[in-house]
Amino acid sequence: MRETIYFVVIVLMLMPYQVTLVSNFLITEALHLNNTYWAILLPGIFSPFGVFLLRQGFDAMPEEIREAAMLEGCSQLRLLIQIGVPVCKGPLTALILLSFVDAWNMVEQPLVFLQEAFRYPISVFLAQMDESRIDILCTCGILVLLPVLLLFLFSEEDLTKDLA
């Protein structure tokens, strides 16, 4: 049964994000998250790609660690929080970083989830800009790049520590 559900998650990765936009809107509305930045970030974290990436990370954790924790009386939640998350810090950091970059570059999602224009990311402004003002477009392009670059530089160690 687990493998069937995992196969369905993999198939869902093939669907474009726009297909799930309405259902994501209904879920964020039920959670009272619309008009917040969480409405943009959470669908990316709980996307099929997030499930895939975290499953691969947790499956890479040695079985001996899980067995030793269970023998010591560790509950499933404690195993996840105190052992699983630190061991899988790289995939978790990658998922958070990729979800942020995806949300930061989205245009249609902020238009749907955010009602106030001042909350829109700069990508919405860039999509609406006229190409005659190339100086403003270049400045905004640099502003779009800076947060992503800073996030990568601060999380580079977590992303590359298992590769060495």
C-alpha positions, 0 to 999 in steps of 0.5 A: 500500500505504501508503494502505491501511494508513493507511486501516486505521489510521483505521478502527481509530480507530473502535473503542472502547479496551475492544476492544483491552484484551486484546491490549494486556494480552498485549503489555505482559505479553510486554514485562514492563511490567505493574504499571508506569505504562508499561503504561498510557501506551504503548498510548495513544501507539501507538494509531491516533490517535497514528499519525494525529496523528504522520503529519499532523505529519511530512507537514507537514514541508517536502519541501525539508528532507528532500531537503536532509538526504538530500543531506548524507548523513543516514540515515533515523534521523538525519533522524527524530531530529535534524530530524523530532522538532524540526520536529514538536514540537507534534504530539508534545507534543500526543500525549504530553499527550493520552495522559497525560490519557487514562491519567490518567482511565482506570478499567478499564485500571489495574485490568487492568494494575496489580496493586498498588492504590497504583499506581492513579491517583486516577480509580480511587479516584473511581470507587469513592467513595460520593457521600455524601462530597462534600468528599472527592470535590471535593478529589480532583477538584481533585487530578485536575485539577492534574497535567493543568493543570500539564502543559498550562501547561508545554507550552503554548508547544510546542502553540501556537507554529505557530498564530501 
